């Protein structure tokens, strides 16, 4: 999924407590303390499979709006955790990435903005997304840049018909990029928004508290 810059906000925790990290080891340690666990999403959530990934790569879309994997340039560390409800009705993701510089984090936002402006439909293998669009979610506070995307997954990885709505949020705080996504049945977009906003704000509070929960 992609992102669209909506604007910054003020507020949040004590920004002076944000760690000034400059090594992959320190960034990896911080990622483990900021990225959400199943319990952070709610008592019904469990680990999905795979649960964690720290591979320094992510998805972007090419000129034909097809997903391609790309190295996260100048990233010190990243951590993705996948969770779900046992019945599979909701799947959620949180991602924390620390970059070497603020400029590197800003370039990620700029790239995603360009992708979203180009593509209202996207493909990832046999998976097809439609109605991809920017969303206005003003509740998110405390970030230098706030980004939101919503859309619909029309087919699954086998090319079979699917009917899934998603909300994907990202926020940049200095050289840190925080992301949260919730996928569920159509008609649940209000809950998707609520869950992802809460998730992103929780990650920000942990970051601003030096990684403390």
PyMOL commands that set and color helices and strands:
alter all, ss='L'
color gray80, all
select helices_A, chain A and resi 15-17+24-34+38-41+102-118+189-208
alter helices_A, ss='H'
color red, helices_A
select strands_A, chain A and resi 5-7+45-53+57-61+67-71+75-85+91-99+122-124+127-134+145-155+161-173+176-185
alter strands_A, ss='S'
color yellow, strands_A
deselect
rebuild
show_as cartoon
